[in-house]
Amino acid sequence: MRTKRSHLTSWLSKVMLVVMLLLSFSGTGFANEEAVATTEAELEINDEETGKKLVVAYAVCSDKPNFHKWVIDNKSTKARGVNWKTSGQEKYKDDGYVLINGKSSATIYSVKDPKSSKNVKLTVKDEKNKTTLATAASEQAECGDPGGGKKRGKIQFTLSDYGLWEDEGGVILTIERIKGDEGEITAQVCLCSGTADAGKDFDDQVKTVVFGDGEVVKEVFIPIVNDNQVEDDENFKAWLQADDDVLGFRQATWIHIKDDDY
């Protein structure tokens, strides 16, 4: 009898051990499922395979006077509600909400200041208005075809900021031509004082840039004065001046000079 009880006890112990192991594995499975769900939620802004944004916004030529026209693309397979708002014109800000079906787009209109040519920015956020999903600029809208049927494109600085040491002698600013390369574009690069003084800390002569037919990149050298004086870091600004229809988004750039006389 004792031997039978001993075997029975041993058998029950083994069964309990197997049950406990199965429960343990089952718990691990639930934890993994929860982790996967969390990861999928984090990927709602970008596509899991390509990494590209699931929401894209851009400006298009408006067919309504005194209104900007925008398109918001939802590249996800699921419907998505988004909040949008404009900025750049103090008295003509606009906002709204739109529900976009999966793999679809929505066209929206925002009020425009008829007396202003300032660039307007569109910001698209999630349904809770917390995360920025996309942005767009009104100047990106292509209206008409200036240049006698030629796509001249637009010019802009490649960077919004440049930095250099004072003893480097100067800085090279790069100007790019986008959305077309036909015909000729002439522009001026004007320099304005910031904390650095024009003529004293940098050469402030106006530079002329000419993009010939087919040319898409130009460089301009701005000399910097090394004065051998201990001083704070300084900066100045460069502006692009040309016909409005050929100016891109980055019409200005800041140059930051780091002092080397310490």
Secondary structure, 3 states (H helix, E strand, C coil): CHHHHHHHHHHHHHHHHHHHHHHHHHHHHHHHHHHHHHHHHHCCCECCCCCCECEEEEEECCCCCCEEEEEEEECCCCCEEEEEEEECCHHHCCEEEEEECCCEEEEEEEECCCCCCCCCEEEEECCCCCCEEEEEEHHHCCCCCCCCCCCCCEEEECCCEEEEEHHHCEEEEEEEEECCCCCCEEEEEEEEECCCCECCCECCCCEEEEECCCCCEEEEEEEECCCCCCCCCEEEEEEEECCHHHECCCCEEEEEEECCCC
